[in-house]
Every structure is written in C-alpha cells, then in structure tokens.
Amino acid sequence: MKFRVGKKKKSLLRMAKLYVISYLSCLKNRGVFRDIETFCMFIGYARSGHSLVGALIDAHPHALITHELDALAYIQQGFSKEQIYSMIMRKSKEFAAQGRKDSDYTYFVPNQWHGTYKKKLRVIGDKKGAGSSKKVGSNLKLLDILYKNIGRGIKFIHVIRNPYDNISTISRRSKRNDLKASIKRYFSQCEAVMKIKERVDSAAILDIRHESLIKNPREAVTQICDFLGLEPFEDYVKDCASIIYESSHKSRYKAEWTDELIALVAQKMSKYPFLEGYSFEE
C-alpha cells in the first residue's frame, strides 16, 4: 500500500531536515563565523542586475554571497544566525560548482574565489532582492527580527536599473507578458524599498545604478568594496571588470510601450528620489 505525503507535510519535513543539517554544520564552522563583520542583503526588483552584483561580491576572497537562499524565510522559521551562515556557505559553493549560471546568463569571475574564501571570511550574504523587499515591505517587523537575529553589521545593497528597461524585462519573462501588470509589480517593489529606507540608517544602504556599473565597472566594484569593508584588490577588481558587458541592454525598445504607459511610469517615478534622472529616452 502506498501513502501520499501532502505538500505541507513535505515542506515541514524538508524544513526540519535543513534545520538539523545547518545546525550540525554551524557547529563545525563556528570558528569561521567569528571573523564575519558584515551580513549583506539585497533589496530591490526582479531583473534589475542583482545577480551580477551578487556574483561580483561572491568572487572576493573574503566574501560569500549565495544565490536566492531567501534567508528571511529561514529566520522567520527560527533558524539561528550561524545556521543561516552555514546554509549560505553550502549554497554558494554549490552554485559556484555550477558556474554561477542564472537563466540565460553566466556570472563567473575568472581567477577569483567563488564559493570559497581566503584565510578569513569577513562578509556573508544572500542575493534575494525582490523577494526580501516584498517580505519586509509587507511586514516591517521582519526588520526587527532580522536585527535581533543577526545583530549589528547588516548592510543592504539596492541595485537600480532604468525602470522602463526593468519593467520591460519583467514583462517579457512573465507568463502574461503584460506591461501594465509589470508596472504595478515594479512600483509595489519601489514602495517596499521606500519603507525599508525610512526604517534603516542611510549609511547602511548602498544604491548602485546598473548603468553606472556597466559604464565604469572598476569604480563601481571599488565602491561596493568600500561599502562592505572589503579590500579592493587590483587583480580582483580587474577580473570583475572583465565580465561586465560593454553596454547595458535597453530592453524597453523590444516592448510595446504606448505614450500613455510611458507617461504613467514617469508620473509614478516622481515619487521615488532614487529613480531621479531616468526617462524613456535616457
């Protein structure tokens, strides 16, 4: 006789298994965690360039950034700081072994330290920008839980891309391919970011424009290192710059934008200071 296990029960069993595995792992790596100075989280939007920035940081010899762990979800389930760190270490190593491939792109920095570290691990984090923003935006108490669990040293990276390109890519990757729905989704994420910015010390949030990263990769990578307290080693910065594409992809020109929708986005953008200077033309 076969018994079927419900989805909820499977999820609980999986969570329990991860809890035990991460607990045993954190006991093994506790000495490593003592050197960590910064926990890095991403906030923002889907399809904005978070994966690239996360990969660049993960390549640093004193940092590990995992891809889409969703640390907040595990913190909500009662996982300790050390357990979260253990899961990040494991997932970063696994993703590096796969060549850091995400969708149609590969974010692998040659000659550097993906999935591992040199001597001391100083920065650890989770690249889950849109998901983290959505969770915190709908429940600001999560910020308090985050700080209580992790403690001091939490820093947020906010990657921004031209809204018209960002929305166009969100729409193209969605099943409905609906610009109106994607505009609504994008600005709900902007609202979540605003709520976080109002609650968090401005010195703990770094705004990185995707276009600036593409135009001046060495300068942008050095800025990220300075923000996180990492040494911008010359070979590291050079290797990071080598994987940056020569120009940003203007996906807005492949979407069916009407004058009405362009004006709608421009009107909504005016509410958010971090979107200042962007337009459909530029």
C-alpha positions as CSV (number, residue, x, y, z in Angstrom):
1,M,0.0,0.0,0.0
2,K,1.3,3.5,-0.9
3,F,0.8,6.5,1.2
4,R,0.8,10.0,-0.2
5,V,2.5,12.8,1.8
6,G,0.8,16.2,1.5
7,K,2.7,19.2,0.2
8,K,2.5,20.9,3.7
9,K,3.9,17.8,5.4
10,K,6.7,17.5,2.8
11,S,7.6,21.2,3.3
12,L,7.7,20.7,7.1
13,L,9.9,17.6,6.7
14,R,12.2,19.4,4.4
15,M,12.5,22.4,6.8
16,A,13.2,20.0,9.7
17,K,15.9,18.3,7.7
18,L,17.6,21.6,6.8
19,Y,17.4,22.7,10.4
20,V,19.3,19.6,11.6
21,I,21.9,19.8,8.7
22,S,22.5,23.5,9.2
23,Y,22.8,23.1,13.0
24,L,25.5,20.4,12.7
25,S,27.3,22.4,10.0
26,C,27.3,25.6,12.1
27,L,29.0,23.7,15.0
28,K,31.7,22.7,12.6
29,N,32.2,26.2,11.2
30,R,31.7,28.3,14.3
31,G,35.4,29.4,14.3
32,V,35.0,30.7,10.7
33,F,31.9,32.8,11.6
34,R,33.7,34.7,14.4
35,D,35.5,36.7,11.7
36,I,32.4,37.9,9.9
37,E,31.8,41.6,10.2
38,T,29.0,42.2,7.7
39,F,25.8,40.5,6.7
40,C,24.8,41.7,3.2
41,M,21.2,41.7,2.0
42,F,19.8,42.8,-1.4
43,I,16.7,44.9,-1.8
44,G,15.0,46.0,-5.0
45,Y,13.4,44.5,-8.0
46,A,13.4,41.4,-10.2
47,R,15.6,41.6,-13.4
48,S,17.5,44.6,-12.2
49,G,21.1,43.3,-12.1
50,H,21.2,41.8,-8.6
51,S,22.6,38.5,-9.8
52,L,25.6,40.3,-11.4
53,V,26.4,42.3,-8.3
54,G,26.0,39.3,-6.0
55,A,28.4,37.3,-8.2
56,L,31.0,40.1,-8.1
57,I,30.9,40.2,-4.3
58,D,31.0,36.4,-4.1
59,A,34.2,36.4,-6.1
60,H,36.0,38.4,-3.4
61,P,38.5,36.3,-1.4
62,H,36.9,37.5,1.9
63,A,33.2,37.3,1.0
64,L,30.4,34.7,0.2
65,I,27.1,35.7,-1.4
66,T,24.7,32.9,-2.1
67,H,22.1,33.0,-4.9
68,E,18.4,33.0,-3.9
69,L,18.6,31.4,-0.4
70,D,15.8,33.5,1.0
71,A,17.5,34.0,4.4
72,L,14.5,35.9,5.7
73,A,12.2,32.9,5.3
74,Y,14.6,30.7,7.4
75,I,14.9,33.5,10.0
76,Q,11.1,33.5,10.3
77,Q,11.3,29.8,11.0
78,G,13.6,30.2,13.9
79,F,17.0,29.3,12.3
80,S,19.9,30.9,14.1
81,K,22.4,33.3,12.6
82,E,25.0,30.6,12.5
83,Q,22.6,28.2,10.7
84,I,21.9,30.8,8.1
85,Y,25.6,31.4,7.6
86,S,26.1,27.6,7.2
87,M,23.4,27.4,4.5
88,I,24.9,30.4,2.7
89,M,28.3,28.7,2.7
90,R,26.9,25.5,1.3
91,K,24.7,27.1,-1.3
92,S,27.4,29.5,-2.5
93,K,29.8,26.5,-3.0
94,E,27.1,24.5,-4.9
95,F,26.3,27.5,-7.2
96,A,29.9,28.1,-7.9
97,A,30.4,24.5,-8.9
98,Q,27.6,25.1,-11.5
99,G,29.5,28.0,-12.9
100,R,27.1,30.6,-11.4
101,K,24.6,30.3,-14.2
102,D,21.3,32.1,-13.9
103,S,18.7,31.9,-16.6
104,D,20.5,32.8,-19.9
105,Y,23.5,34.4,-18.2
106,T,26.7,33.2,-16.6
107,Y,28.2,35.3,-13.8
108,F,31.6,33.7,-13.2
109,V,34.6,35.9,-12.4
110,P,37.8,34.1,-13.6
111,N,40.7,33.5,-11.2
112,Q,38.7,34.5,-8.1
113,W,37.1,32.9,-5.1
114,H,33.5,31.9,-5.9
115,G,32.1,29.6,-3.3
116,T,35.1,29.7,-1.0
117,Y,37.3,32.3,0.8
118,K,40.9,33.0,1.7
119,K,42.0,32.8,5.3
120,K,39.2,34.9,6.8
121,L,35.6,35.3,5.8
122,R,34.5,38.9,6.6
123,V,31.3,39.4,4.6
124,I,28.5,36.9,4.0
125,G,25.1,37.5,2.4
126,D,22.0,36.4,0.4
127,K,21.1,37.7,-3.0
128,K,17.3,37.7,-2.9
129,G,16.5,41.3,-3.8
130,A,12.8,41.4,-4.9
131,G,11.8,38.6,-2.5
132,S,13.3,40.2,0.5
133,S,11.8,43.6,-0.3
134,K,8.4,42.1,-0.7
135,K,8.6,40.3,2.6
136,V,9.9,43.3,4.6
137,G,7.6,45.7,2.8
138,S,4.5,43.8,3.8
139,N,5.7,43.2,7.3
140,L,8.2,45.7,8.7
141,K,8.5,43.8,11.9
142,L,10.8,41.5,9.9
143,L,13.5,44.1,10.1
144,D,13.4,44.0,13.9
145,I,13.5,40.2,13.7
146,L,16.5,40.4,11.3
147,Y,18.4,42.8,13.5
148,K,17.6,40.7,16.6
149,N,18.8,37.5,14.9
150,I,21.9,38.8,13.0
151,G,22.9,41.8,15.3
152,R,24.9,44.7,14.1
153,G,26.7,44.9,10.8
154,I,23.8,44.4,8.4
155,K,24.1,46.3,5.1
156,F,21.7,46.5,2.2
157,I,22.6,46.8,-1.5
158,H,19.9,48.3,-3.7
159,V,20.5,47.8,-7.4
160,I,18.6,50.2,-9.6
161,R,18.0,49.9,-13.4
162,N,16.2,52.2,-15.8
163,P,12.5,51.5,-14.8
164,Y,11.5,51.2,-18.5
165,D,14.1,48.5,-19.1
166,N,13.5,46.8,-15.8
167,I,9.7,46.7,-16.4
168,S,10.2,45.5,-20.0
169,T,12.3,42.6,-18.9
170,I,9.9,41.7,-16.0
171,S,7.1,41.7,-18.6
172,R,9.0,39.6,-21.1
173,R,9.9,37.0,-18.5
174,S,6.4,36.7,-17.1
175,K,3.8,34.3,-18.5
176,R,1.3,37.1,-19.2
177,N,3.9,39.4,-20.9
178,D,1.7,42.3,-19.7
179,L,3.3,45.7,-19.3
180,K,0.5,47.1,-17.2
181,A,0.8,44.2,-14.7
182,S,4.6,44.5,-14.7
183,I,4.4,48.3,-14.0
184,K,2.2,47.5,-11.0
185,R,4.6,44.9,-9.8
186,Y,7.6,47.1,-10.2
187,F,6.2,50.0,-8.3
188,S,4.9,47.8,-5.5
189,Q,8.6,46.8,-5.1
190,C,9.6,50.5,-5.2
191,E,7.2,51.2,-2.3
192,A,8.7,48.3,-0.3
193,V,12.2,49.8,-0.8
194,M,11.0,53.2,0.4
195,K,9.6,51.6,3.5
196,I,12.9,49.9,4.2
197,K,14.9,53.2,3.5
198,E,12.7,55.0,6.0
199,R,13.5,52.5,8.7
200,V,17.2,51.8,8.1
201,D,20.1,54.1,8.6
202,S,21.0,55.6,5.2
203,A,24.7,54.7,5.8
204,A,23.7,51.0,5.8
205,I,22.2,51.2,2.3
206,L,24.1,51.5,-1.0
207,D,22.3,52.5,-4.2
208,I,24.0,51.0,-7.2
209,R,22.8,52.0,-10.7
210,H,23.1,49.2,-13.1
211,E,24.1,51.6,-15.9
212,S,26.9,53.1,-13.8
213,L,28.2,49.6,-13.1
214,I,28.3,48.9,-16.9
215,K,29.9,52.3,-17.7
216,N,32.5,52.3,-15.0
217,P,32.9,48.8,-13.6
218,R,36.2,49.3,-11.8
219,E,34.8,52.4,-10.0
220,A,31.5,50.6,-9.1
221,V,33.3,47.5,-7.8
222,T,35.6,49.6,-5.7
223,Q,32.6,51.5,-4.3
224,I,30.9,48.2,-3.3
225,C,34.1,47.0,-1.6
226,D,34.4,50.2,0.3
227,F,30.8,50.0,1.4
228,L,31.2,46.4,2.7
229,G,34.6,46.9,4.3
230,L,36.4,44.8,1.7
231,E,39.8,45.4,0.2
232,P,39.5,46.3,-3.5
233,F,42.5,44.2,-4.6
234,E,43.7,45.2,-8.0
235,D,43.5,41.7,-9.6
236,Y,40.0,41.2,-8.1
237,V,38.7,44.5,-9.5
238,K,40.3,43.8,-12.9
239,D,38.8,40.3,-13.1
240,C,35.4,41.6,-12.1
241,A,35.5,44.3,-14.8
242,S,36.4,41.7,-17.4
243,I,33.0,40.0,-17.2
244,I,30.9,43.2,-17.4
245,Y,29.2,43.7,-20.8
246,E,30.2,46.7,-22.9
247,S,26.8,48.3,-22.8
248,S,23.5,48.0,-20.9
249,H,20.7,46.1,-22.6
250,K,17.9,48.6,-23.5
251,S,15.0,46.1,-23.4
252,R,12.5,48.9,-23.4
253,Y,12.8,49.1,-27.2
254,K,11.6,45.5,-27.6
255,A,8.4,46.0,-25.6
256,E,5.2,47.6,-26.8
257,W,5.2,50.8,-24.9
258,T,2.4,53.3,-25.6
259,D,2.6,57.0,-24.9
260,E,0.1,56.5,-22.2
261,L,2.1,53.8,-20.4
262,I,5.4,55.8,-20.8
263,A,3.6,58.8,-19.1
264,L,2.2,56.6,-16.4
265,V,5.7,55.3,-15.4
266,A,7.1,58.8,-15.5
267,Q,4.4,60.0,-13.1
268,K,4.9,57.1,-10.7
269,M,8.7,57.5,-10.8
270,S,8.5,61.1,-9.5
271,K,7.5,59.7,-6.0
272,Y,10.9,57.9,-5.6
273,P,14.1,60.0,-5.3
274,F,16.3,57.1,-6.1
275,L,14.7,57.0,-9.6
276,E,15.5,60.6,-10.4
277,G,17.1,61.2,-13.8
278,Y,15.7,58.2,-15.5
279,S,13.5,58.5,-18.6
280,F,12.3,56.5,-21.5
281,E,14.8,58.3,-23.8
282,E,17.8,58.1,-21.4
